[in-house]
Amino acid sequence: MQSRLDMALSRARAGGASAAEASLSASRGLNVNVRQGAVESLEFQQDRDLGLTVYIGQRKGHATTGDWSDAGIEQAVAAALAIAGATGEDPCNGLADASLMAPPAADLDLDHPWDVDADAAVDLARNCEAAALAVDARITGSEGAGVSSHRGISAYANTHGFFAARRGTRHSLSCAVIASVGDDMQRDYWYSNSRVPAELMAPDAVGTKAGQRTVARLGARKLATRRARVLLPPELARGFWGHYIGAMSGGALYRKASFLLDRLGSEVFSPLVSLRQAPHLLRASGSAYHDSEGVATRDRTLVERGRLEGWLLGSYSARKLGLQTTGNAGGVFNLIAEPGTLDFDGMLREMGEGLLVTEMLGHGVNGVTGDYSRGAAGFWVENGEIAYPVDELTVAGNLLDMAKQIIAVGNDVDVHANTRSGSVLIDGMTVAGH
């Protein structure tokens, strides 16, 4: 991979580029899906890609190819140079500063291959689905169970002389089933994912939880529109924090398309909220020693007890804003919402009465204003305990208001996700029903 990258960069320089950067990635994977005991799909996947960006002064051109031969690389270089020659100058174009490149670093223990062949993966998926179907006679259908295993390697180099590569794996089990009583039909799912196969939930445990979640939704009631507390479990809290991460990102900021614009240093969140980046955790989903431009990543505090402390910038967006890159080209690396003291049951008790959301529908979030409105289903909670399932709801508010109204963050954290967060309890949102 290094020799292929070296060739791409040297050809770009020879063709007139003043600077260049290139990345390579290769991956192999197995995906199996079983439905009603029969193999619905079986996929072996092998991909590879080379991406090259060249700069002629402050003109930029980019090209990609899956052909790593000499001829394929030369064609990609020629295409990137031609594009650069046809584009206008942008004073913010260029590589990140050479002084910010990541130094050589220790292994982050991200590579854990799973010795599972197609037959074994089919058996695992069948066991997972069978466990779900066995939960209750009211489970009458299945959307299937899946097993996925992927291993890849990626490398990045630029004309500063920087080169780095890393290997990594990701594995998962999942299941979704359907329960029905008369005209009432409900669907739910569960999953487990990890870089390490031994850390996955057992297939029958995944299936059992999927079945239990599905049956629990039978008999869902409608709610009248009201103002209520809302509890987001960890799997939904991750997406909730993602709206704020998007608003902290350089592209949204320099385009003035962020509801957090001009709020750096302000008390944006509840004082119970602290968000930080921890990019060097062993085995973690989002771990990396450098971002997509080779800039060293580092531990960062983004929100400290409610106060917005930092943006997420790559070199281009930083220049547009008159700032320096934060080493976040490509996003955030292991976002951690500092947990409180309550487990999930404790969060229910803290809520007392309100809506536990277990499913979100639609994408009704305005990144400019922070207005938030999404379809939802879940459970109504009374006296700190789940009372009955509910559906056909909309939860609405504004992300700035919701940030202030966070009254607890749980300690029920899924450590295998790029965003590590427990449940999030919001004091008041509009829950729209009939």
C-alpha positions as CSV (number, residue, x, y, z in Angstrom):
1,M,0.0,0.0,0.0
2,Q,2.8,2.4,0.8
3,S,4.4,1.8,-2.6
4,R,1.1,2.5,-4.3
5,L,0.7,5.7,-2.4
6,D,4.3,6.8,-3.1
7,M,3.7,6.2,-6.8
8,A,0.5,8.3,-6.8
9,L,2.1,11.2,-5.0
10,S,5.3,11.2,-7.1
11,R,3.3,11.1,-10.3
12,A,1.2,14.0,-9.1
13,R,4.3,16.0,-8.3
14,A,5.9,15.1,-11.7
15,G,2.6,16.3,-13.4
16,G,2.8,19.7,-11.8
17,A,1.1,19.4,-8.4
18,S,2.6,21.6,-5.7
19,A,1.1,19.2,-3.1
20,A,-0.9,16.0,-2.9
21,E,-2.5,13.5,-0.6
22,A,-3.8,10.0,-1.2
23,S,-5.6,7.3,0.7
24,L,-6.0,3.6,0.1
25,S,-8.5,1.2,1.7
26,A,-9.1,-2.5,1.2
27,S,-11.7,-4.7,3.0
28,R,-13.2,-8.1,3.0
29,G,-16.5,-9.1,4.5
30,L,-19.1,-11.8,5.0
31,N,-22.8,-10.9,5.4
32,V,-25.5,-13.6,6.0
33,N,-29.2,-13.0,6.4
34,V,-31.7,-15.8,7.3
35,R,-35.5,-15.4,7.3
36,Q,-37.9,-18.1,8.6
37,G,-34.9,-20.5,8.8
38,A,-34.0,-20.2,5.1
39,V,-30.9,-18.4,3.8
40,E,-32.2,-15.1,2.3
41,S,-28.8,-13.7,1.3
42,L,-25.2,-14.7,1.5
43,E,-22.6,-12.1,0.5
44,F,-18.9,-12.2,0.2
45,Q,-17.5,-8.7,-0.3
46,Q,-14.1,-7.5,-1.3
47,D,-13.5,-3.8,-2.0
48,R,-10.5,-1.6,-2.6
49,D,-10.3,2.1,-3.3
50,L,-7.6,4.7,-4.0
51,G,-8.5,8.4,-3.6
52,L,-6.1,11.1,-4.7
53,T,-6.3,14.9,-4.1
54,V,-3.9,17.2,-5.9
55,Y,-3.2,20.9,-5.4
56,I,-1.8,23.2,-8.1
57,G,-1.2,26.2,-6.0
58,Q,-4.7,26.7,-4.5
59,R,-6.5,24.8,-7.2
60,K,-7.8,21.4,-6.1
61,G,-8.6,18.2,-8.0
62,H,-9.8,14.9,-6.8
63,A,-10.1,11.5,-8.4
64,T,-10.8,7.9,-7.2
65,T,-10.1,4.5,-8.6
66,G,-10.4,0.8,-7.7
67,D,-7.5,0.0,-10.1
68,W,-4.2,-0.1,-8.2
69,S,-2.1,-1.0,-11.2
70,D,0.5,1.5,-12.6
71,A,-1.8,2.3,-15.4
72,G,-4.8,2.8,-13.1
73,I,-2.9,5.1,-10.8
74,E,-1.6,7.1,-13.7
75,Q,-5.1,7.6,-15.0
76,A,-6.3,8.8,-11.6
77,V,-3.4,11.2,-11.3
78,A,-4.1,12.6,-14.8
79,A,-7.8,13.0,-14.0
80,A,-7.1,14.8,-10.7
81,L,-4.6,17.2,-12.3
82,A,-7.0,17.9,-15.1
83,I,-9.8,18.8,-12.6
84,A,-7.4,21.0,-10.6
85,G,-6.4,22.8,-13.8
86,A,-10.1,23.5,-14.6
87,T,-11.1,24.8,-11.2
88,G,-10.8,28.2,-9.6
89,E,-8.4,29.1,-6.8
90,D,-9.6,28.9,-3.2
91,P,-7.2,30.4,-0.6
92,C,-8.4,27.8,1.9
93,N,-7.3,24.8,-0.1
94,G,-4.2,22.8,0.7
95,L,-2.7,20.2,3.0
96,A,-2.9,20.6,6.8
97,D,0.2,22.1,8.3
98,A,3.2,19.8,8.3
99,S,3.9,20.5,12.0
100,L,0.5,19.0,12.9
101,M,1.1,15.6,11.4
102,A,0.7,12.7,13.9
103,P,3.9,11.0,15.2
104,P,4.4,7.3,15.0
105,A,2.2,5.6,17.6
106,A,1.5,2.3,19.3
107,D,-1.2,-0.1,18.1
108,L,-4.7,0.6,19.3
109,D,-5.7,-3.1,19.2
110,L,-8.4,-2.6,16.6
111,D,-7.9,-5.8,14.5
112,H,-9.7,-8.9,15.8
113,P,-10.6,-11.3,12.9
114,W,-13.5,-13.7,13.3
115,D,-12.8,-17.2,12.2
116,V,-16.4,-17.8,11.0
117,D,-17.2,-19.3,7.6
118,A,-20.5,-19.1,5.7
119,D,-21.9,-22.3,7.1
120,A,-21.1,-21.3,10.7
121,A,-22.6,-17.8,10.1
122,V,-25.8,-19.3,8.8
123,D,-26.1,-21.5,11.9
124,L,-25.5,-18.5,14.1
125,A,-28.2,-16.5,12.3
126,R,-30.7,-19.4,12.5
127,N,-30.1,-19.8,16.2
128,C,-30.6,-16.1,16.7
129,E,-33.9,-16.1,14.8
130,A,-35.1,-19.3,16.4
131,A,-34.6,-17.8,19.9
132,A,-36.7,-14.8,18.9
133,L,-39.5,-16.9,17.4
134,A,-39.6,-19.0,20.6
135,V,-40.2,-16.1,22.9
136,D,-44.0,-16.0,22.4
137,A,-46.6,-17.6,20.3
138,R,-47.8,-14.2,19.2
139,I,-44.5,-13.7,17.2
140,T,-45.9,-14.7,13.8
141,G,-43.3,-13.4,11.4
142,S,-39.7,-12.5,10.9
143,E,-37.7,-9.8,9.1
144,G,-34.7,-12.1,9.6
145,A,-31.5,-12.4,11.5
146,G,-28.1,-11.4,10.3
147,V,-24.4,-12.0,10.9
148,S,-21.8,-9.7,9.6
149,S,-18.0,-9.8,9.8
150,H,-15.7,-7.3,8.1
151,R,-11.9,-6.7,8.2
152,G,-10.1,-3.9,6.5
153,I,-6.9,-1.9,6.2
154,S,-6.5,1.7,5.3
155,A,-3.5,3.9,4.7
156,Y,-3.0,7.7,4.1
157,A,0.0,9.6,2.8
158,N,0.8,13.1,1.7
159,T,3.7,15.1,0.2
160,H,4.8,16.3,3.7
161,G,6.3,12.8,3.9
162,F,3.5,11.5,6.2
163,F,2.4,7.9,6.0
164,A,0.3,5.8,8.3
165,A,-1.8,2.6,8.1
166,R,-4.1,0.7,10.3
167,R,-6.1,-2.5,10.3
168,G,-9.5,-2.9,11.9
169,T,-12.5,-5.3,12.3
170,R,-16.2,-4.9,12.9
171,H,-18.7,-7.7,13.6
172,S,-22.4,-7.8,14.4
173,L,-25.4,-10.0,15.1
174,S,-29.0,-8.7,14.6
175,C,-32.6,-9.9,14.5
176,A,-36.0,-8.3,13.8
177,V,-39.4,-10.1,14.3
178,I,-43.1,-9.3,14.0
179,A,-45.8,-10.0,16.6
180,S,-49.5,-9.8,16.0
181,V,-52.8,-10.2,17.8
182,G,-55.8,-9.6,15.6
183,D,-55.3,-6.4,13.6
184,D,-52.5,-5.3,16.0
185,M,-49.1,-5.9,14.4
186,Q,-45.8,-4.7,15.9
187,R,-42.2,-5.0,14.9
188,D,-39.0,-4.6,16.9
189,Y,-35.4,-5.7,16.8
190,W,-32.1,-6.0,18.7
191,Y,-28.4,-6.2,17.8
192,S,-24.9,-6.6,19.1
193,N,-21.7,-5.2,17.5
194,S,-18.1,-5.1,18.5
195,R,-14.6,-5.2,17.0
196,V,-14.0,-8.4,19.0
197,P,-16.0,-11.5,18.2
198,A,-15.9,-12.8,21.8
199,E,-17.5,-9.5,23.0
200,L,-20.7,-10.0,21.0
201,M,-23.9,-11.1,22.8
202,A,-24.7,-14.7,22.2
203,P,-27.0,-15.3,19.2
204,D,-29.8,-16.7,21.4
205,A,-29.6,-13.6,23.7
206,V,-29.9,-11.2,20.8
207,G,-32.9,-13.1,19.4
208,T,-34.6,-13.4,22.8
209,K,-34.2,-9.7,23.4
210,A,-35.6,-8.9,19.9
211,G,-38.6,-11.1,20.6
212,Q,-39.2,-9.6,24.1
213,R,-39.1,-6.1,22.8
214,T,-41.5,-6.9,20.0
215,V,-44.1,-8.6,22.2
216,A,-43.9,-5.7,24.7
217,R,-45.2,-3.4,22.0
218,L,-48.4,-5.3,21.4
219,G,-51.5,-3.4,22.5
220,A,-50.0,0.0,21.9
221,R,-52.2,2.9,22.8
222,K,-52.6,6.4,21.4
223,L,-51.8,9.5,23.6
224,A,-53.4,12.9,23.6
225,T,-51.1,15.7,22.9
226,R,-49.3,17.0,26.0
227,R,-46.0,18.3,27.4
228,A,-44.0,15.5,29.0
229,R,-40.6,14.3,30.0
230,V,-38.9,12.2,27.4
231,L,-36.3,9.4,28.0
232,L,-34.0,8.4,25.2
233,P,-32.2,5.0,25.7
234,P,-28.5,4.7,24.7
235,E,-29.2,3.5,21.2
236,L,-31.2,6.7,20.5
237,A,-29.2,9.0,22.7
238,R,-26.3,8.5,20.3
239,G,-28.3,10.1,17.5
240,F,-29.4,12.8,19.8
241,W,-25.8,13.9,20.5
242,G,-25.1,13.6,16.8
243,H,-27.3,16.6,16.1
244,Y,-25.0,18.7,18.3
245,I,-21.9,17.3,16.9
246,G,-23.1,18.2,13.4
247,A,-23.7,21.7,14.6
248,M,-20.2,21.9,16.1
249,S,-18.6,20.8,12.8
250,G,-16.7,23.2,10.6
251,G,-18.7,22.8,7.5
252,A,-21.9,23.9,9.2
253,L,-20.2,26.7,10.9
254,Y,-18.5,28.4,8.0
255,R,-21.7,28.0,5.9
256,K,-23.6,29.7,8.8
257,A,-25.9,26.7,8.9
258,S,-25.5,25.8,12.6
259,F,-27.9,26.5,15.5
260,L,-24.7,26.7,17.6
261,L,-23.2,29.6,15.6
262,D,-21.6,32.2,17.8
263,R,-22.3,30.2,20.9
264,L,-18.7,29.1,21.7
265,G,-18.0,29.7,25.4
266,S,-21.7,29.9,26.2
267,E,-23.8,27.8,28.6
268,V,-25.6,25.9,25.9
269,F,-26.3,22.7,27.8
270,S,-27.6,21.7,31.2
271,P,-24.7,21.8,33.7
272,L,-25.1,18.1,34.0
273,V,-23.8,17.6,30.5
274,S,-20.1,17.1,29.7
275,L,-19.0,15.8,26.3
276,R,-15.4,14.8,25.4
277,Q,-13.4,13.1,22.7
278,A,-11.1,10.2,23.6
279,P,-9.5,9.0,20.3
280,H,-6.9,6.7,21.7
281,L,-9.1,4.1,23.6
282,L,-8.0,0.5,22.9
283,R,-10.4,-1.5,20.8
284,A,-12.9,1.3,20.6
285,S,-15.1,1.9,17.5
286,G,-13.8,5.5,16.8
287,S,-10.2,5.2,17.8
288,A,-7.5,6.7,15.6
289,Y,-4.1,8.5,16.1
290,H,-4.7,10.8,13.1
291,D,-7.6,12.3,11.3
292,S,-8.3,12.0,7.5
293,E,-5.6,14.6,6.8
294,G,-2.9,13.0,9.0
295,V,-3.3,15.5,11.8
296,A,-2.7,14.1,15.3
297,T,-5.9,13.4,17.2
298,R,-6.1,14.3,20.9
299,D,-8.3,14.1,24.0
300,R,-10.6,17.1,23.9
301,T,-13.3,18.6,26.0
302,L,-16.2,19.8,23.8
303,V,-18.7,20.6,26.5
304,E,-17.7,21.2,30.1
305,R,-20.6,21.2,32.6
306,G,-22.9,22.7,30.0
307,R,-20.4,25.2,28.6
308,L,-19.6,24.8,24.9
309,E,-15.8,24.6,24.7
310,G,-14.8,23.6,21.2
311,W,-15.5,23.1,17.5
312,L,-14.7,20.2,15.3
313,L,-12.6,21.4,12.5
314,G,-10.5,20.1,9.6
315,S,-7.9,22.3,7.9
316,Y,-10.2,23.7,5.2
317,S,-13.1,24.7,7.5
318,A,-10.5,26.0,10.0
319,R,-9.0,28.3,7.4
320,K,-12.5,29.5,6.4
321,L,-13.1,30.4,10.0
322,G,-9.7,32.0,10.6
323,L,-8.8,29.2,13.0
324,Q,-6.5,26.2,13.2
325,T,-7.6,22.6,12.6
326,T,-8.6,20.6,15.7
327,G,-7.7,17.3,14.1
328,N,-11.3,16.4,13.4
329,A,-11.2,16.1,9.6
330,G,-13.6,13.1,9.1
331,G,-15.6,13.7,12.3
332,V,-15.4,13.1,16.0
333,F,-13.3,10.1,17.4
334,N,-15.0,8.3,20.4
335,L,-17.5,10.9,21.7
336,I,-18.1,10.3,25.4
337,A,-21.1,11.7,27.3
338,E,-20.0,11.7,30.9
339,P,-22.4,9.4,32.7
340,G,-24.3,10.2,35.9
341,T,-25.0,7.7,38.7
342,L,-28.4,6.3,37.6
343,D,-28.8,3.0,35.8
344,F,-31.7,2.5,33.3
345,D,-34.3,1.6,36.0
346,G,-33.0,4.6,38.1
347,M,-33.6,6.8,35.1
348,L,-37.2,5.6,34.8
349,R,-37.7,6.4,38.5
350,E,-36.2,9.8,38.1
351,M,-38.6,10.5,35.2
352,G,-41.6,9.4,37.2
353,E,-44.1,10.0,34.4
354,G,-43.3,10.5,30.7
355,L,-42.4,8.9,27.4
356,L,-39.7,6.3,27.0
357,V,-38.9,6.4,23.3
358,T,-37.7,3.2,21.7
359,E,-38.1,4.0,18.1
360,M,-37.6,7.2,16.1
361,L,-39.0,7.8,12.6
362,G,-38.2,10.4,10.0
363,H,-35.5,13.1,9.8
364,G,-37.3,16.3,11.0
365,V,-34.3,18.2,12.3
366,N,-33.4,21.7,11.1
367,G,-29.7,22.1,11.6
368,V,-29.9,25.9,11.1
369,T,-32.6,26.7,13.7
370,G,-32.5,23.6,15.9
371,D,-36.1,22.8,15.4
372,Y,-36.8,19.1,16.1
373,S,-39.8,17.0,15.2
374,R,-39.7,13.3,14.7
375,G,-42.1,10.4,14.7
376,A,-41.8,8.1,17.7
377,A,-43.0,5.0,19.5
378,G,-42.2,3.6,22.9
379,F,-43.8,3.3,26.3
380,W,-45.7,5.5,28.7
381,V,-44.2,5.6,32.1
382,E,-46.1,6.1,35.4
383,N,-44.7,6.2,38.9
384,G,-41.3,5.3,37.6
385,E,-42.4,2.1,35.9
386,I,-43.4,1.2,32.3
387,A,-47.2,1.3,32.2
388,Y,-48.1,0.5,28.5
389,P,-46.8,0.8,24.9
390,V,-47.7,3.8,22.8
391,D,-47.2,4.6,19.1
392,E,-48.1,7.0,16.3
393,L,-46.6,9.9,18.2
394,T,-44.5,12.9,17.3
395,V,-41.9,14.4,19.7
396,A,-41.0,18.0,19.1
397,G,-39.0,20.8,20.5
398,N,-35.9,22.8,19.8
399,L,-32.4,21.4,20.3
400,L,-31.2,24.5,22.1
401,D,-34.1,24.2,24.6
402,M,-33.7,20.4,24.8
403,A,-30.0,20.8,25.7
404,K,-30.9,23.1,28.6
405,Q,-33.6,20.7,29.8
406,I,-31.4,17.6,30.2
407,I,-31.9,16.5,33.8
408,A,-30.0,13.2,33.8
409,V,-27.5,11.2,31.8
410,G,-27.5,7.5,32.8
411,N,-24.6,5.1,33.3
412,D,-26.1,2.4,31.0
413,V,-23.4,3.0,28.4
414,D,-22.8,0.8,25.3
415,V,-19.0,0.8,25.1
416,H,-19.0,-0.6,21.6
417,A,-20.4,2.5,19.9
418,N,-18.5,5.5,18.5
419,T,-20.7,7.7,20.7
420,R,-20.6,6.3,24.3
421,S,-23.7,7.6,26.1
422,G,-26.1,6.3,28.7
423,S,-29.8,7.2,28.5
424,V,-30.7,10.9,28.3
425,L,-33.7,12.3,30.2
426,I,-35.2,15.6,28.9
427,D,-37.4,17.5,31.2
428,G,-40.1,18.6,28.7
429,M,-41.0,18.1,25.1
430,T,-44.2,18.3,23.1
431,V,-45.5,14.8,22.6
432,A,-48.1,15.1,19.9
433,G,-50.7,12.3,19.5
434,H,-54.4,12.5,18.7
